[in-house]
Amino acid sequence: MTQSRENISPSSGEKYAIELRGISKYFGKVAANENISLSVRQGEILSLLGENGSGKTTLMNMLSGIYFPDHGQIFVNGKEVVIRSPKDAYELGIGMIHQHFKLIDVFTAAENIILGMDGQSGMINMKAVSAGIQSLIDRYGFHLDLNRKIYDMSVSEKQTVEIVKMLYRGASILILDEPTAVLTPQETDHLFDVLRKMKEDGKSIIIITHKLQEVLSLSDRVAILRKGKYIGTVLTSEATRQSLSDMMVGERVSLDIDRPLPVDPKECLKVSHLTCYDKYGVKALDDVNFTAYTGEILGIAGVAGSGQRELLEAIAGLHECEGQILYTSPSSDTPTDLKGMDPLAIKQAGVALSFVPEDRLGMGLNGDMGMTGNMLIRSYREGPFHTLMERKKPRDLAEKIRSSLGVVTPGLNTPVRRLSGGNVQKVLVGREIATAPHLLMTAYAVRGLDINTSMLIYQLLNEQKAKGVAVIYVGEDLDVLLALSDRILVLCGGHVSGILDARTASKEEVGLLMTTHGEE
């Protein structure tokens, strides 16, 4: 594999769309980026890799005008520039598509695309505007109805609006932050086809992602950051998943996900005819039926908004529902119906249930409290005194989790919101596992996490499986779902479109069920 430090100089003769020289950004005493120099060539796709907290998004936020560098220089198409705002970035042809879309739900796609553009005084000829946008759509092969409201769109359609919006504003350099996080395999393939056409048209594209297989299939080169510092750039054609992982972490990383066979599985949870409505009164789950067994990992797949969140919250007593949720404990053959119970009632009924929610800071942890405080809020009702004053056990548990999971924190009382995403997730998963659950539910447990932290989470889930715990794992990476799960339940629009054997199912089969209502 060829690894090369960037050699950036005005006389090199190379045509660079972007050149970064000695870029540094500090937050207090913490160096998010330190003396980073790298380049993006004209008409190439560059992947930006690194562990959580390595400074990838911070670096790109300086290119898109959200942050301003403390030191260093930025060159665009060979000229030194100063980017103080997103408006400056737009004028230089730089557009960033963030993980969380910046769209107005009640506007159409066309209205969102032109919103806020200069020179829009007086009446706007939407017919002429739409014709101009449509030519862009046809040119690159997007699938988009310009008259459709945003609230009525799928995630991939919303992403398409964001990309077309940047292109319509003249962007020749596009930055995409985790663009495939919530896409089906088919949607990902189409996005990559579009990006390749944009590359052929001379666009320069930077992709931030943790999915190594996608990096290898799409990009021309890969730039790697580690702990805020630039490690090197490699040719994708000469890289492997293993070599990239090793460069990110700085040591050899095992990429094999273990999947032992379930041992003596017994029924733990039986969900029958479960129906839920969201806050707008729209049906989020429609007649859902499935069974989860001890000693297995039941994966749940589906495009974003297919009912995954409502399903787990209904089981945990956080969402009203209709139907039956029967839980059978290891010490009894008589099931308990959890429907209608709140979390406290479920706990008082002796149900050993732990839930790692999608919202880590908010629903999962109190961001303003340290590790000790977050252990305490999970267990303060236990014991005869129900007191918040007893801190020794929570402190001991926090120290155990910090030591065993390698949580990087200045102290046990440091607010967890100051920790990186990977460390926050270690605290949350570690706390929930420490309650010795019989049923463990996780929602997007590794979303946005680097490969090292992700592998640790997979190991923890497998350890629970080996102990006879029934594990429900909601995930978005189908490669991981197929490698980790024993069975996969697929949701589409709140319906169960299929339940598959993960050992024999293909990614394409799961992806098809994610977009097609089927029969259980």
Helices and strands as residue ranges (DSSP letters): E 3-4, E 16-27, E 30-41, E 45-50, H 56-63, E 71-76, E 79-81, H 86-91, E 94-97, H 109-114, H 126-140, G 150-152, H 155-168, E 173-177, H 185-200, E 204-208, H 212-218, E 221-226, E 229-235, G 236-238, H 241-249, E 267-277, E 283-293, E 297-301, H 308-315, E 322-327, E 336-337, H 343-348, E 353-356, H 371-379, H 392-405, G 416-418, H 421-433, E 439-443, H 451-466, E 470-474, H 478-484, E 487-492, E 495-501, H 507-514
